């Protein structure tokens, strides 16, 4: 109805988070800038918080759409998973073509993946949306992933 009335080409009020309809207020601009800086400077861990419906997922989608080719990103939209399910999901979104039955197998392959990315001058980003749903034990496992690093730099950036 409002498409023809307002002469619009697309429906602007959809439930999905479409970054092309993003309006950046001051706080949104700051959040996007901090996340962008965090990946460019290999900060390791960053946390984005806000009330329900304030645009966190839209900012994440905008960030993902604006990343350069030298950044390999994985997005976990719902982290309410068992440990092995989480590891296999992360491996899948990073295109690590293997199903893991142990944490050790996953860590070996992830470490190789991260070191290979580093040798190709690529940065790796793991974004976990809805991080408030993380179980404390899985949050600790994610924290431990940040220990896969070189002496001089982080190999994995994790945004919660």
Residue pairs with C-beta under 8 A, 6 or more apart in sequence:
2 8
3 9
3 10
3 11
12 21
17 55
17 57
17 58
17 61
18 58
18 61
19 58
19 61
19 62
19 65
22 28
22 55
22 58
22 59
22 62
24 32
28 55
28 59
31 48
31 50
31 56
31 59
32 59
32 62
32 63
34 46
35 46
35 48
35 59
35 60
35 63
35 159
36 63
36 66
37 43
38 46
38 157
38 159
39 63
39 67
39 71
39 123
39 125
39 157
39 159
40 123
42 123
42 153
42 154
42 157
43 154
43 157
44 146
44 154
44 156
44 157
44 158
45 143
45 146
45 157
45 158
45 159
45 160
46 157
46 158
46 159
46 160
47 131
47 159
47 160
48 56
48 59
48 60
48 159
48 160
49 56
50 56
56 129
57 129
60 75
60 127
60 129
60 159
63 127
64 73
64 75
64 127
67 73
67 125
70 121
70 122
70 123
71 122
71 123
71 124
71 125
72 94
72 117
72 122
72 123
72 124
72 125
73 124
73 125
73 126
73 127
74 90
74 93
74 94
74 125
74 126
74 127
75 93
75 127
75 129
76 86
76 89
76 90
76 93
76 126
76 127
76 128
76 129
77 129
77 130
78 129
78 130
78 133
79 86
79 128
79 129
79 130
79 131
79 133
79 134
79 138
80 130
80 133
80 134
80 135
81 89
81 138
83 103
83 137
83 138
83 141
84 100
84 101
84 102
84 103
84 106
86 138
86 141
87 100
87 103
87 106
88 99
88 100
88 106
90 110
90 126
91 98
91 99
91 100
91 106
91 109
91 110
94 110
94 113
94 124
96 109
96 110
96 113
98 105
98 109
100 106
100 109
103 141
107 148
110 145
110 148
111 148
113 124
114 124
114 148
114 155
114 156
115 150
115 155
117 123
117 124
117 155
118 150
118 153
118 155
123 157
124 155
124 156
124 157
125 156
125 157
125 158
125 159
126 142
126 145
126 156
126 157
126 158
126 159
127 159
128 134
128 142
128 158
128 159
128 160
131 139
131 160
134 142
134 160
142 158
145 156
145 158
146 154
146 156
146 158
148 155
148 156
149 155
149 156
